[in-house]
Amino acid sequence: MGPEDFERFRQRVLADPALQDALRDTPDTATFIRQAVALGAAHGCHFTAEDVHEALRAARRAWRERWI
């Protein structure tokens, strides 16, 4: 559970255009996080909103560091 399940779900999303579309169509970050948690659970991956939020923060940090 937790970050490991989130990573497993992330890999599934990268391989599934339908999941990508479902997440891409969210209007804001809070909705994206809720949708990710719900879709993850529906696919047997159980993680928290905080797991998603931390992954988003880490991705932003990595993106910024590329340009500094």
C-alpha positions as CSV (number, residue, x, y, z in Angstrom):
1,M,0.0,0.0,0.0
2,G,0.9,3.6,-0.2
3,P,3.8,4.9,-2.4
4,E,4.5,1.4,-3.8
5,D,0.9,1.1,-5.0
6,F,1.0,4.6,-6.3
7,E,4.0,3.8,-8.4
8,R,2.3,0.6,-9.7
9,F,-0.7,2.7,-10.7
10,R,1.5,5.4,-12.3
11,Q,3.0,2.7,-14.5
12,R,-0.4,1.5,-15.4
13,V,-1.5,5.0,-16.3
14,L,1.5,5.4,-18.6
15,A,0.5,2.3,-20.5
16,D,-3.3,3.0,-20.7
17,P,-4.5,5.9,-22.8
18,A,-8.0,5.7,-21.3
19,L,-6.6,6.3,-17.8
20,Q,-4.5,9.1,-19.1
21,D,-7.6,10.8,-20.6
22,A,-9.5,10.3,-17.4
23,L,-6.8,12.1,-15.4
24,R,-6.1,14.7,-18.1
25,D,-9.7,15.9,-18.1
26,T,-9.7,17.0,-14.5
27,P,-10.2,20.7,-14.0
28,D,-7.9,21.3,-11.0
29,T,-5.3,19.7,-8.8
30,A,-7.8,18.7,-6.0
31,T,-10.0,16.9,-8.5
32,F,-7.0,15.3,-10.1
33,I,-5.9,13.9,-6.8
34,R,-9.4,12.6,-5.9
35,Q,-9.7,11.0,-9.4
36,A,-6.3,9.4,-9.1
37,V,-7.1,7.9,-5.7
38,A,-10.5,6.6,-7.0
39,L,-9.1,5.2,-10.2
40,G,-6.2,3.6,-8.3
41,A,-8.5,1.9,-5.9
42,A,-10.6,0.7,-8.9
43,H,-7.5,-1.0,-10.3
44,G,-6.4,-2.6,-7.0
45,C,-3.8,0.1,-6.1
46,H,-4.5,1.7,-2.7
47,F,-2.7,5.0,-1.9
48,T,-3.6,8.2,-0.2
49,A,-4.2,11.7,-1.5
50,E,-1.0,12.6,0.3
51,D,0.9,10.0,-1.8
52,V,-0.3,11.7,-5.0
53,H,0.4,15.2,-3.6
54,E,3.9,14.2,-2.7
55,A,4.5,12.7,-6.2
56,L,3.3,16.0,-7.7
57,R,5.6,18.0,-5.5
58,A,8.6,15.7,-6.4
59,A,7.8,16.1,-10.1
60,R,7.6,19.9,-9.9
61,R,10.9,19.9,-7.9
62,A,12.6,17.7,-10.5
63,W,11.3,19.9,-13.4
64,R,12.6,23.1,-11.7
65,E,16.0,21.5,-11.0
66,R,16.5,20.7,-14.6
67,W,16.4,24.5,-15.4
68,I,18.5,25.8,-12.6
